[in-house]
Amino acid sequence: MAEIDFEEALARAQAGDEDSFAVIWRALHPRLLRYLRVLTPSAADDLASECWLSVMRGLERFRGDETKFTSWLFTIARNKVTDWRRHERRRPADRLDDGIADTIVSLDDTERTALGHLDTDAALKLIATLPPDQAEIIILRVVAGLEVADVARIVHKSPGSVRVISHRALRRLRDRLATSTEREPPRTLRRPGDSGTSARQAVTP
């Protein structure tokens, strides 16, 4: 089918057009899967399938644009994750002072740029090392591309809390990136007279 924008694809999908639904799926499924792989690695594919089934069931009743649809999809995803985790041990939530959020108006560009230097798999693995609440918000903000207000609604926190958690998480990621770089072992130089290509020898720079 000819390329169409998201809103047109959404309207056609709501009217029952399968090709248009595929356009929506291709646009959002990679982001959804990355979100789920950070929060529930062992169940990500199954939960993603359940999310899209829920979307299909509620698609005719949905009203809104691409931003609202994305927010709706990730709300469904979060509910699936919550259901999946309900028998697991709950982690205590941090108490946050929304007052300090006034000085944190957006994600730190330097820290966001640092993440951008990693490939997708490496970035997701690094994000997955964060506490669950921090990892979720970073995925929703950086990977899903949702605004603070949308993320706040999804995770049931205030916008100020979302900003604070984002700031803390990105600072932690920055520190871990710096630590990882410092710990990289130096290359082993081959000594004069060495011969052969043992796997324990490194190539001379």
C-alpha angles and dihedrals in degrees: 000000000000116000112270133181123257098258092051091047089050093052092049092046090053087054089055103265108150095195090057091050087054089055090056092045093052091049097052110019096083091054092045092051093050090052092051094044090058095047101034110013096173095048103033098110094046093046091048089055090049090051093055091047088054090049091052091051093050100033097102091055096047118110123187148063132282094285093052091045091052090049090049092050093051091046088056089047093051091050089052090051091048092052091048092051100041094105093047125093113278118232117223112253120236117248109234131197107223089199093076090052090078089080093050107069100157146356113297107259094212093054093043088052090051090057089048090062091064124079116249097261093047092048092050092048090051093048089049089063091066123094108278096253092050094045092051095051093046091051092049093047103037104026103028090037095222123158122246094257092053092047091048091055092048096049095036095239133120119266088246091056091049090053092049093048091047091051094048093046095050092048089052091049090049091052092048091050090051092048092048091052092049092051096053106122118240118251116264112240120217112244122232110272095025113134136190130035104267116183087234091063123082124220113260110251 
